[in-house]
Amino acid sequence: MIDETYNLWKSDLEKIFRIGTRGKKGGCNLSSCILVFIGIESFSKFFSNKKDDAKVFSDFIDKYYPTFYHRKMKEIYKLFRHGLAHNFYPKTGYQSTNTSKIVFGIDEMSRVLPLSKLRKNIKSYREMLNLTPKSGEDYIIVPQVLFIDTVHVMEDLKKNIIRNQTLQSEIVSNFVKVQKELGHSF
């Protein structure tokens, strides 16, 4: 169940990022960012039985992602994922004290950097992100970097699921809850 969803998500995004490298004015940053965040959100549901989506999302990241992301993603979820999925653009001016705008992606000569280049130097590209800007600074989200980190997390989790009976039981239980919430009972 989770494996099939993950593999489809990963394959689709790899194709989208390849298309983005061919664009003349950048490419696919908005659509890829939406899909990266929605994927993380859906995966996080398998690993939590909490109700609040933003809390589920941020807890998942705090538990499994590199420490760079810890305690920063709840606000990112509200601005990016919620804004992109429901408002069709990131929320800005989310709080009156924070009027930061949103910046997507890294472009090199008006083309999106290929995943292979980012993977080779992921730490330096991760440092380019700004997930906790001061007032007036930009949030900087690079969907490719978040995608690469998510792939690492999911590959590690796939290995752990095979070995950990408790984790398997939690995932099945959470899957059943999600199915009921969606009205997809079998």
Secondary structure, 3 states (H helix, E strand, C coil): CHHHHHHHHHHHHHHHHHHHHHCCCCCCHHHHHHHHHHHHHHHHHHCCCCCCHHHHHHHHHHHHCCHHHCCCHHHHHHHHHHHHHHHCCCCCCCECCECCCEEECCEECCEECCHHHHHHCHHHHHHCCECCCCCCCCEEECHHHHHHHHHHHHHHHHHHHHHCHHHHHHHHHHHHHHHHHHCCCC
